[in-house]
Amino acid sequence: MRSGHAEATLDLSDPRNDYPAIRQGTINILAGNHLNDVLQSTYARLFVDEYQDCIVEQHAMISKIAEVLPTCVLGDPMQAIFGWGTNILVDWHADVQSRFPPAGELDTPWRWRNVGAEALGRWLLSVRAALQSGQPIDLRQAPAEVELIEIAGEDDVPRQTQAANTRSPVEGGSVLIVCDARRPPRHREIAARARGAVVVENADLTDFIRFAASFDMLAPTAADDLIDFAGSTMTGVGAAQMKQRLRVLLSGRERSPPNDAEIAALAFARTPSPTTAVTLLVEINRQAGVFPLRPALVRSAIQAFNGCIDANDFHEMAVRTREQSRVKGRALPRRAVGSTLLLKGLEADVAVVIDTDQLGARDLYVAMTRGSRKLVICTSDPILVRPASQPPIYSV
């Protein structure tokens, strides 16, 4: 292959190593000029947004394409939050500006102006400057669109619940609730306390793939495992009670007839198959008081089960479902909970920052700029101070 990668790499069975191999394969193809004719005959120019999140390998790809097509890159180093592990972000000054000379800086908050909240947008520009220089930000002097909720600490449940249930100032408006990226279980806790909130999942659907890898449809514990999965992705399931009830039903000791979800659990326990697995998840979801807290995982499981020919296909179909979800993208729910890593690039009418005290300058700036009409900040100190960060520069 011109890319130099192994065929099995595209199966993505080992994402930690497969994705870097795919990136290197892409670099190899571009370095060999194998795509020059195709690029020139297909495209007139290239625009790359969110360039501050480019890692060095991606920068090498774009730089090579820029030899063939006129290229414009746009980015804001204040929003560079995706560098971790082996992902080394480009140095804005040494790497980006040396390849794409600066052409200007945007200074009009169009998103806020367009919805009549320019005062909020202008204030956020001043917040950016303060975060860049390490200056204090007094939230008590913020415009009316900013609501300060002072909390006693990171476990102040009543105040955080109040914040998470903030309503949009417009009918049918959307709300993004930002939590600490290092504590995924907290996202689920907050979502469970906010009416109609769902958890935003990462693109890898890590928890779903982990479940699919360990789930054995023919194992004696399969019914319990599937009920536990339902309990981890939906509220109101009562997984422990449902598993106990299933044992009673299987032994024939029940004193009351089973409901639809329990009938489905019985059917799966007695005849485990992709079809009975789907029925069980669907019937649990239909029960009164049950709400899909992590609908992306529930949908993915149902889609993967529906794609199975037999019980052994589930993990393979789960991986395929994940890759299809990457292509389709994601729809923004009315009320979503996640971290800056998951919510970056998404916009809503309201942004609620739950874990303000745990966020550094860049994550804080990303969190505060998710809402165009209203911003709610939970903090133990109304004066925010962060170490200075580098200023944003837009380049072409």
C-alpha positions as CSV (number, residue, x, y, z in Angstrom):
1,M,0.0,0.0,0.0
2,R,1.2,3.5,-0.7
3,S,0.1,4.5,2.8
4,G,2.3,1.8,4.4
5,H,-0.2,0.8,7.0
6,A,-1.3,-2.8,7.7
7,E,-4.7,-3.8,6.3
8,A,-6.1,-4.7,9.8
9,T,-5.4,-1.1,10.9
10,L,-8.7,0.0,9.4
11,D,-10.6,-2.4,11.6
12,L,-9.8,-0.1,14.5
13,S,-9.7,-3.0,16.9
14,D,-6.8,-1.2,18.7
15,P,-7.7,2.5,18.5
16,R,-4.7,3.7,20.6
17,N,-2.4,2.4,17.9
18,D,-4.6,2.3,14.9
19,Y,-5.5,6.0,14.7
20,P,-1.8,7.1,14.8
21,A,-1.0,4.5,12.1
22,I,-3.8,5.9,9.9
23,R,-2.5,9.5,10.4
24,Q,1.0,8.3,9.4
25,G,-0.4,6.5,6.4
26,T,-2.1,9.7,5.3
27,I,1.1,11.6,5.7
28,N,2.9,9.0,3.6
29,I,0.3,9.3,0.8
30,L,0.5,13.1,0.8
31,A,4.3,13.1,1.0
32,G,4.4,10.9,-2.1
33,N,2.3,13.5,-4.0
34,H,-0.2,10.7,-4.9
35,L,-3.2,12.9,-4.5
36,N,-2.0,16.2,-6.1
37,D,-3.9,15.7,-9.3
38,V,-7.1,14.7,-7.5
39,L,-7.0,17.6,-5.1
40,Q,-6.3,20.2,-7.8
41,S,-9.1,18.9,-10.1
42,T,-11.6,18.6,-7.3
43,Y,-11.1,21.6,-5.0
44,A,-10.3,25.3,-5.5
45,R,-9.0,26.0,-2.0
46,L,-8.9,24.6,1.6
47,F,-10.3,26.2,4.8
48,V,-9.4,24.6,8.1
49,D,-11.3,25.7,11.2
50,E,-10.4,25.1,14.9
51,Y,-6.7,24.9,13.9
52,Q,-5.6,25.4,17.4
53,D,-6.5,21.8,18.1
54,C,-4.3,20.4,15.3
55,I,-1.7,18.0,16.4
56,V,1.7,18.0,14.7
57,E,0.8,15.1,12.4
58,Q,-2.4,16.9,11.2
59,H,-0.4,20.1,10.7
60,A,2.0,18.1,8.5
61,M,-1.0,16.9,6.4
62,I,-2.4,20.4,6.0
63,S,1.0,21.9,5.2
64,K,1.4,19.3,2.4
65,I,-2.0,20.0,1.0
66,A,-1.2,23.8,1.1
67,E,1.5,23.1,-1.4
68,V,-1.2,22.2,-3.9
69,L,-4.2,24.3,-2.8
70,P,-4.6,27.9,-1.5
71,T,-5.2,27.3,2.2
72,C,-6.7,29.3,5.0
73,V,-6.5,28.2,8.6
74,L,-8.5,29.8,11.5
75,G,-7.9,29.2,15.1
76,D,-7.8,30.6,18.6
77,P,-5.1,29.3,21.0
78,M,-7.3,30.3,23.9
79,Q,-9.5,27.3,22.9
80,A,-6.6,24.8,22.5
81,I,-7.8,22.1,24.9
82,F,-7.3,18.8,23.0
83,G,-3.6,18.2,23.7
84,W,-3.1,15.1,25.9
85,G,-1.3,11.8,25.9
86,T,0.7,11.4,22.7
87,N,-1.3,14.1,20.9
88,I,1.1,17.1,20.8
89,L,-0.6,20.3,19.7
90,V,1.1,22.6,17.2
91,D,2.9,25.5,18.6
92,W,0.9,28.5,17.4
93,H,3.9,30.8,16.9
94,A,6.7,28.3,15.9
95,D,4.6,25.9,13.7
96,V,1.4,27.7,12.5
97,Q,2.5,31.3,12.0
98,S,5.7,30.2,10.3
99,R,3.6,28.3,7.7
100,F,0.5,30.5,7.5
101,P,1.3,34.2,8.2
102,P,-1.2,36.1,10.4
103,A,-3.9,37.9,8.4
104,G,-6.1,39.5,11.1
105,E,-8.1,39.0,14.3
106,L,-11.9,38.9,14.7
107,D,-13.2,41.4,17.3
108,T,-16.9,41.5,16.7
109,P,-19.0,39.0,18.7
110,W,-21.4,38.2,15.9
111,R,-23.0,35.2,17.5
112,W,-24.1,37.3,20.5
113,R,-25.0,40.4,18.4
114,N,-27.2,38.3,16.1
115,V,-29.4,37.3,19.1
116,G,-29.5,40.7,20.7
117,A,-26.9,39.9,23.4
118,E,-24.0,41.9,22.2
119,A,-23.3,43.2,25.8
120,L,-22.6,39.6,26.8
121,G,-20.4,39.0,23.8
122,R,-18.4,42.2,24.4
123,W,-18.0,41.2,28.1
124,L,-16.7,37.7,27.0
125,L,-14.1,39.5,24.8
126,S,-12.9,41.3,28.0
127,V,-12.9,38.0,29.8
128,R,-10.7,36.5,27.1
129,A,-8.2,39.4,27.5
130,A,-8.2,38.9,31.3
131,L,-7.7,35.2,31.1
132,Q,-4.8,35.7,28.6
133,S,-3.1,38.2,30.9
134,G,-3.9,36.6,34.2
135,Q,-6.0,39.5,35.4
136,P,-9.0,38.9,37.8
137,I,-12.5,38.7,36.6
138,D,-15.2,40.1,39.0
139,L,-18.4,38.2,38.1
140,R,-20.4,40.7,40.2
141,Q,-19.7,43.3,37.6
142,A,-20.8,41.1,34.7
143,P,-23.8,42.1,32.5
144,A,-27.4,41.1,33.2
145,E,-27.1,38.0,31.0
146,V,-24.6,36.5,33.5
147,E,-26.0,34.8,36.6
148,L,-23.6,34.0,39.4
149,I,-24.5,31.1,41.7
150,E,-22.2,31.0,44.7
151,I,-21.6,27.5,46.0
152,A,-20.2,26.2,49.3
153,G,-18.0,23.7,47.4
154,E,-17.9,21.3,44.6
155,D,-20.5,19.1,46.3
156,D,-23.1,21.8,46.9
157,V,-25.9,19.7,45.3
158,P,-28.8,22.1,45.9
159,R,-27.1,25.0,44.2
160,Q,-25.7,22.9,41.4
161,T,-29.1,21.4,40.8
162,Q,-30.6,24.8,40.6
163,A,-28.1,25.9,38.0
164,A,-28.5,22.7,35.9
165,N,-32.2,23.3,35.7
166,T,-31.8,26.9,34.3
167,R,-34.4,27.6,31.6
168,S,-33.6,29.2,28.3
169,P,-34.8,32.7,27.9
170,V,-36.4,31.7,24.6
171,E,-39.1,29.1,24.0
172,G,-37.6,25.8,23.0
173,G,-34.1,27.1,23.6
174,S,-31.1,24.8,24.3
175,V,-28.9,24.6,27.4
176,L,-25.3,23.2,27.7
177,I,-24.1,22.2,31.1
178,V,-20.3,22.0,31.5
179,C,-18.6,19.7,34.1
180,D,-15.1,18.7,34.8
181,A,-13.7,16.4,32.1
182,R,-11.8,14.4,34.6
183,R,-14.9,13.1,36.3
184,P,-17.3,11.4,33.8
185,P,-19.5,9.9,36.5
186,R,-20.3,13.4,37.7
187,H,-21.7,14.2,34.2
188,R,-24.3,11.5,34.8
189,E,-25.0,12.6,38.3
190,I,-25.7,16.2,37.2
191,A,-27.8,15.0,34.2
192,A,-29.9,12.9,36.5
193,R,-30.8,16.0,38.5
194,A,-31.6,18.2,35.6
195,R,-35.0,17.8,33.9
196,G,-34.7,16.3,30.5
197,A,-30.9,16.4,30.4
198,V,-28.8,13.8,28.6
199,V,-25.1,13.1,28.7
200,V,-23.0,13.9,25.6
201,E,-20.7,11.0,24.7
202,N,-17.2,11.0,23.3
203,A,-16.8,10.0,19.7
204,D,-15.2,6.7,20.6
205,L,-18.4,5.7,22.6
206,T,-15.9,4.3,25.0
207,D,-18.4,2.9,27.6
208,F,-20.5,1.2,24.9
209,I,-17.5,-0.4,23.2
210,R,-16.2,-1.6,26.6
211,F,-19.6,-3.2,27.3
212,A,-19.8,-4.8,23.8
213,A,-16.3,-6.3,24.3
214,S,-17.2,-7.9,27.6
215,F,-20.9,-8.9,26.9
216,D,-21.4,-12.6,26.2
217,M,-25.0,-13.1,25.0
218,L,-24.8,-16.8,25.8
219,A,-23.3,-16.5,29.3
220,P,-25.4,-17.4,32.4
221,T,-25.1,-13.7,33.5
222,A,-26.2,-12.2,30.2
223,A,-29.6,-11.1,31.3
224,D,-28.2,-9.4,34.4
225,D,-25.4,-7.8,32.4
226,L,-27.9,-6.4,29.9
227,I,-30.1,-5.1,32.7
228,D,-27.1,-3.5,34.3
229,F,-26.3,-1.8,31.0
230,A,-29.8,-0.4,30.8
231,G,-29.5,0.8,34.4
232,S,-26.2,2.6,33.5
233,T,-27.7,4.4,30.5
234,M,-31.3,5.1,31.7
235,T,-32.7,6.6,34.9
236,G,-35.5,4.9,36.8
237,V,-34.6,1.4,35.8
238,G,-33.9,0.0,39.2
239,A,-31.5,-2.6,37.9
240,A,-30.9,-4.4,41.2
241,Q,-34.7,-4.8,41.9
242,M,-35.3,-5.9,38.3
243,K,-32.6,-8.5,38.5
244,Q,-34.1,-9.8,41.7
245,R,-37.5,-9.9,40.2
246,L,-36.2,-11.8,37.2
247,R,-34.9,-14.5,39.5
248,V,-38.3,-14.8,41.2
249,L,-40.0,-15.1,37.8
250,L,-37.6,-17.7,36.6
251,S,-38.2,-19.8,39.7
252,G,-42.0,-19.4,39.2
253,R,-42.4,-17.9,42.7
254,E,-44.0,-14.6,41.6
255,R,-47.2,-13.3,43.3
256,S,-48.0,-10.7,40.7
257,P,-47.9,-11.0,36.9
258,P,-44.8,-9.5,35.1
259,N,-44.9,-6.2,33.3
260,D,-43.8,-5.8,29.7
261,A,-40.2,-5.2,30.6
262,E,-40.1,-8.2,32.9
263,I,-41.7,-10.4,30.2
264,A,-38.9,-9.2,27.8
265,A,-36.3,-10.0,30.5
266,L,-37.8,-13.5,30.8
267,A,-37.7,-14.0,27.1
268,F,-34.1,-13.0,26.8
269,A,-33.0,-15.1,29.8
270,R,-34.7,-18.2,28.3
271,T,-33.8,-17.5,24.7
272,P,-30.9,-15.1,24.4
273,S,-30.6,-13.6,21.0
274,P,-30.0,-10.2,19.3
275,T,-33.8,-9.9,18.8
276,T,-34.7,-10.6,22.4
277,A,-31.9,-8.3,23.5
278,V,-33.4,-5.4,21.5
279,T,-36.9,-6.1,22.9
280,L,-35.6,-6.0,26.4
281,L,-33.9,-2.6,26.0
282,V,-36.9,-1.2,24.2
283,E,-39.4,-2.4,26.8
284,I,-37.3,-1.1,29.7
285,N,-37.1,2.3,28.0
286,R,-40.9,2.3,27.7
287,Q,-41.5,1.8,31.4
288,A,-43.1,4.7,33.3
289,G,-40.5,6.8,35.1
290,V,-37.6,5.6,32.8
291,F,-35.7,8.2,30.9
292,P,-32.6,7.6,28.6
293,L,-29.8,9.5,30.3
294,R,-27.3,8.3,27.7
295,P,-29.5,7.9,24.6
296,A,-26.5,7.6,22.3
297,L,-25.4,4.4,24.0
298,V,-29.0,3.0,24.1
299,R,-29.4,3.7,20.3
300,S,-26.0,2.3,19.5
301,A,-26.7,-0.9,21.4
302,I,-30.1,-1.4,19.7
303,Q,-28.5,-0.7,16.3
304,A,-25.7,-3.1,16.9
305,F,-28.0,-5.9,18.1
306,N,-30.2,-5.3,15.1
307,G,-27.2,-5.8,12.8
308,C,-26.2,-9.1,14.4
309,I,-26.8,-12.3,12.5
310,D,-26.0,-14.4,15.6
311,A,-24.9,-13.9,19.2
312,N,-21.2,-13.7,18.4
313,D,-21.5,-10.7,16.1
314,F,-22.2,-8.1,18.7
315,H,-18.8,-6.6,19.3
316,E,-18.1,-6.4,15.6
317,M,-21.4,-4.7,15.0
318,A,-20.8,-2.3,17.9
319,V,-17.5,-1.1,16.4
320,R,-19.3,-0.7,13.0
321,T,-22.1,1.3,14.7
322,R,-19.5,3.6,16.4
323,E,-17.8,4.3,13.0
324,Q,-21.2,5.1,11.4
325,S,-22.0,7.5,14.2
326,R,-18.8,9.4,13.5
327,V,-19.9,10.0,10.0
328,K,-23.5,11.0,10.9
329,G,-22.4,13.4,13.6
330,R,-24.5,14.3,16.6
331,A,-27.7,16.3,17.1
332,L,-27.7,18.8,20.0
333,P,-30.3,17.9,22.6
334,R,-32.3,20.6,24.4
335,R,-30.4,20.1,27.6
336,A,-27.0,18.4,27.4
337,V,-24.3,17.7,30.0
338,G,-20.6,17.2,29.2
339,S,-17.1,18.5,29.5
340,T,-15.5,21.2,27.4
341,L,-13.8,18.4,25.4
342,L,-17.2,17.1,24.4
343,L,-19.1,20.4,24.1
344,K,-16.5,22.4,22.3
345,G,-17.8,23.4,18.9
346,L,-21.4,23.2,20.1
347,E,-23.5,26.3,20.7
348,A,-26.6,26.8,22.8
349,D,-28.8,29.6,24.1
350,V,-27.6,29.0,27.7
351,A,-24.3,27.8,29.1
352,V,-24.2,26.6,32.7
353,V,-20.7,26.1,34.1
354,I,-20.9,23.7,37.0
355,D,-17.3,23.0,37.8
356,T,-15.9,26.5,37.3
357,D,-13.4,26.2,40.2
358,Q,-11.8,23.1,38.5
359,L,-11.3,24.6,35.1
360,G,-8.1,26.2,33.8
361,A,-8.1,29.4,31.7
362,R,-8.7,27.8,28.3
363,D,-11.3,25.3,29.5
364,L,-13.0,28.1,31.4
365,Y,-13.1,30.4,28.3
366,V,-14.5,27.5,26.1
367,A,-17.2,26.8,28.7
368,M,-18.2,30.5,29.1
369,T,-18.6,31.0,25.4
370,R,-20.9,28.1,24.7
371,G,-24.1,30.2,25.4
372,S,-25.2,33.0,23.2
373,R,-28.1,34.4,25.4
374,K,-27.3,33.6,29.0
375,L,-24.4,32.4,31.1
376,V,-24.7,30.7,34.5
377,I,-21.5,30.3,36.6
378,C,-21.2,28.2,39.8
379,T,-18.2,29.2,41.8
380,S,-17.1,29.5,45.5
381,D,-15.4,32.8,44.7
382,P,-17.0,35.6,42.6
383,I,-13.6,36.8,41.5
384,L,-12.0,34.4,39.0
385,V,-8.2,34.4,38.6
386,R,-6.2,32.1,36.3
387,P,-2.6,32.0,35.3
388,A,-1.9,33.9,32.1
389,S,-2.5,32.2,28.7
390,Q,-1.2,33.0,25.2
391,P,-3.4,35.4,23.1
392,P,-5.4,34.2,20.1
393,I,-4.2,34.9,16.6
394,Y,-6.1,34.1,13.4
395,S,-3.9,33.1,10.4
396,V,-4.3,32.6,6.7
